[in-house]
Amino acid sequence: MTTTTTPIADRLASAGIRIHHATLKSATALDSILSAEYPALVLDWRAHQDNETQLVGWVVTHTPSDTEVIGSTKVPVLADVLERCEDEGLDPEELNEDDDDEPTPSGSVVPEHYRRQYREASSNGQTCGDWLAEWLVAQTHNIQGFMVEDFTAIITNNGVDMTAKWAKLPESGQKGWVGRYRMNGRQALEKVAAKAGGLFDLQGAWEAVPEEALAILRGKHEKWLAKEARRDAAAAEALKTSVEG
């Protein structure tokens, strides 16, 4: 299995592996999303043990823990990857909070240049550096680190459904619950921000998402937003009909 983090197309070409253009398109799309939004995850492939240029499957690895998240004969679907991360208590966006500046040990799937780029992209060296990640760092971190109570206040302030299964994780005592809680809460906040155009901060003050960041969020959740728009329109029509009798 390859151990670099350059674009998947270049890595496949360097390995002399040829694949159908549709498969390459799917792999490139997933690779791009992981690189941009879930930097703790890396897409790689599996080759035949007797013929290293013959591709037999795909694998997504959680690089900080060197854990295989999902393996498949076909390019994995992002939703399945994220669901598996949730099941395993793996955060797809952030490196371990105890990571330091020491070079990556030989044999790790995370090259030091990757860690360096990751650290430089964010204010605390632990996020992918997008607007929401940086905003959450400012709202929910202090000198002691991540404050789960403040994070809960943020998602509550923004009307996130706290009856969802993941919202009960703080009461579960399960191993790795904090990472899963943060991951699911952040995903919920993404949708709120994409739809509303902003978020309420820890003190309840409204903060608009910058235009460029909002465009990215809305592009990411385009299908969900369209579904929400249809549902809101139906609800408005039902209310109108009820009022008019």
C-alpha positions in Angstrom: 0.0 0.0 0.0 1.3 3.5 -0.9 2.3 5.8 2.0 2.3 9.2 0.4 -0.3 12.0 0.5 0.0 13.4 -3.0 -3.1 13.3 -5.2 -4.3 9.7 -5.8 -4.1 10.0 -9.6 -0.4 10.9 -9.4 0.3 8.1 -6.9 -1.5 5.5 -9.1 0.4 6.7 -12.2 3.8 6.5 -10.3 2.9 2.9 -9.3 2.2 2.0 -12.9 -1.5 1.1 -12.1 -4.1 1.7 -14.8 -7.7 1.9 -13.9 -11.0 2.7 -15.6 -11.6 6.4 -16.0 -14.8 6.3 -14.0 -13.1 4.6 -11.1 -10.3 7.1 -11.2 -12.9 9.9 -11.2 -14.5 8.5 -8.1 -11.2 8.0 -6.4 -10.0 11.5 -7.2 -13.3 13.0 -5.9 -13.0 11.2 -2.6 -9.3 11.9 -2.3 -9.9 15.6 -2.8 -12.7 15.8 -0.2 -10.6 14.0 2.4 -7.6 16.2 1.7 -9.6 19.4 2.0 -12.1 18.6 4.7 -11.0 15.4 6.6 -7.2 15.6 6.7 -6.9 12.8 9.3 -8.0 10.4 6.6 -6.1 9.1 3.6 -7.3 7.1 0.6 -5.0 4.4 -0.7 -5.3 1.2 -2.7 -4.5 -2.4 -2.4 -2.6 -4.3 -5.1 -2.4 -8.0 -5.9 0.3 -9.6 -3.8 1.9 -11.2 -6.9 1.4 -8.2 -9.2 1.8 -4.8 -7.6 0.4 -3.0 -10.7 -2.9 -4.9 -10.4 -5.4 -3.0 -8.2 -7.7 -5.2 -6.1 -9.2 -2.8 -3.7 -9.3 0.5 -1.8 -8.7 1.5 1.8 -9.2 4.6 3.9 -6.8 5.0 6.8 -7.1 7.2 9.9 -3.5 8.4 9.8 -2.9 9.6 13.4 -3.9 6.3 14.9 -2.7 4.2 11.9 -6.1 2.5 11.8 -7.9 1.1 8.8 -11.3 2.8 8.7 -12.8 1.0 5.7 -11.7 -1.4 3.0 -13.6 -2.2 -0.2 -13.2 -3.6 -3.7 -14.8 -0.4 -4.9 -13.9 3.2 -4.0 -15.6 3.8 -0.6 -18.5 6.2 -0.3 -17.8 9.3 1.9 -20.9 8.7 4.0 -19.8 5.1 4.8 -16.3 6.4 5.7 -17.7 8.9 8.1 -20.1 6.4 9.6 -17.3 4.0 10.2 -15.3 6.8 11.9 -18.2 7.4 14.2 -18.5 3.7 15.0 -14.8 3.5 15.8 -14.6 6.8 17.7 -12.2 8.3 15.2 -12.1 12.0 14.4 -11.7 12.5 10.7 -10.7 16.1 11.0 -8.2 16.4 13.9 -4.9 14.9 14.8 -4.4 13.6 18.4 -4.3 16.5 20.9 -1.0 15.1 22.2 0.8 15.2 18.9 4.0 17.2 19.1 6.6 18.5 16.7 8.8 15.4 16.6 9.4 13.8 13.2 7.1 11.0 12.3 8.7 7.6 13.1 9.9 5.6 10.2 7.1 3.4 8.7 4.3 5.8 9.6 1.8 6.5 6.9 1.9 10.2 7.8 5.0 12.0 6.3 6.3 14.8 8.4 5.6 17.3 5.6 1.9 16.3 5.9 1.9 17.0 9.6 3.6 20.3 9.1 1.1 21.4 6.5 -1.7 20.4 8.8 -0.3 22.4 11.7 0.3 25.4 9.5 -3.3 25.4 8.2 -4.8 25.9 11.6 -4.4 28.1 14.6 -3.9 25.2 17.0 -2.3 22.6 14.7 -5.2 20.3 15.2 -7.8 21.2 12.6 -8.0 21.5 8.8 -8.1 25.3 9.1 -11.5 26.0 7.5 -13.7 28.8 8.9 -15.9 26.6 11.1 -12.9 24.7 12.6 -11.2 27.9 13.5 -14.4 29.5 14.8 -15.0 26.5 17.1 -11.4 26.6 18.3 -11.9 30.2 19.4 -15.3 29.4 21.0 -14.5 26.0 22.7 -10.8 26.0 23.6 -8.8 27.5 26.4 -5.3 26.9 27.9 -6.5 23.5 29.2 -7.7 22.5 25.8 -11.1 21.5 24.4 -14.0 22.5 26.7 -16.8 20.0 26.0 -19.3 22.1 28.1 -18.7 25.1 25.8 -19.1 23.0 22.7 -22.4 21.6 24.0 -23.6 25.2 24.7 -22.6 26.2 21.1 -24.6 23.4 19.5 -27.5 23.9 21.8 -27.5 27.7 21.1 -27.8 26.8 17.4 -30.8 24.6 17.7 -29.0 21.3 17.0 -31.2 18.2 17.7 -30.0 17.0 21.0 -32.3 14.0 21.0 -30.1 12.4 18.3 -28.2 9.3 19.4 -24.7 10.9 19.2 -25.9 13.8 21.5 -26.1 11.3 24.3 -22.5 10.3 24.1 -21.4 12.5 27.1 -23.5 10.2 29.2 -22.3 7.0 27.7 -18.9 6.7 29.2 -17.8 5.0 25.9 -14.1 5.0 24.9 -13.4 7.8 22.5 -16.8 9.5 23.0 -15.3 13.0 23.0 -14.0 12.7 19.4 -17.2 11.2 18.2 -19.2 13.9 19.9 -17.2 16.7 18.4 -17.3 15.1 14.9 -21.1 14.7 14.9 -21.7 18.1 16.5 -19.5 19.8 14.0 -21.3 18.1 11.1 -24.6 19.3 12.5 -23.3 22.8 12.9 -22.1 22.8 9.3 -25.7 22.3 8.1 -27.0 24.9 10.4 -24.4 27.4 9.2 -25.0 26.5 5.6 -28.8 27.0 5.9 -28.9 30.1 8.2 -25.7 31.8 6.9 -24.3 32.1 10.4 -24.1 30.8 13.9 -24.8 31.9 17.5 -21.6 32.1 19.5 -21.1 31.0 23.1 -22.7 34.2 24.4 -25.6 33.9 22.1 -24.4 36.6 19.7 -25.0 36.1 16.0 -21.9 35.7 13.7 -22.3 35.6 9.9 -20.2 33.1 8.0 -17.8 34.9 5.6 -19.0 34.8 2.0 -16.3 32.5 0.7 -16.7 30.0 3.5 -20.5 30.1 3.2 -20.2 29.2 -0.5 -18.0 26.2 0.4 -20.5 25.0 3.1 -23.5 25.4 0.8 -21.7 23.6 -2.0 -20.9 20.7 0.3 -24.5 20.4 1.6 -26.2 21.3 -1.7 -28.5 18.3 -1.8 -29.5 18.6 1.9 -30.3 22.3 1.5 -32.5 21.5 -1.5 -34.3 18.9 0.5 -34.7 21.4 3.4 -36.0 24.1 1.0 -38.7 21.7 -0.3 -39.7 20.7 3.2 -39.9 24.4 4.3 -42.0 25.2 1.2 -44.4 22.4 2.0 -44.7 23.4 5.6 -45.4 27.0 4.6 -48.0 25.9 2.1 -49.7 23.7 4.7 -49.8 26.6 7.1 -51.3 28.9 4.5 -54.0 26.3 3.7 -54.8 25.9 7.4 -55.1 29.6 8.0 -57.3 30.2 4.9 -59.5 27.3 6.0 
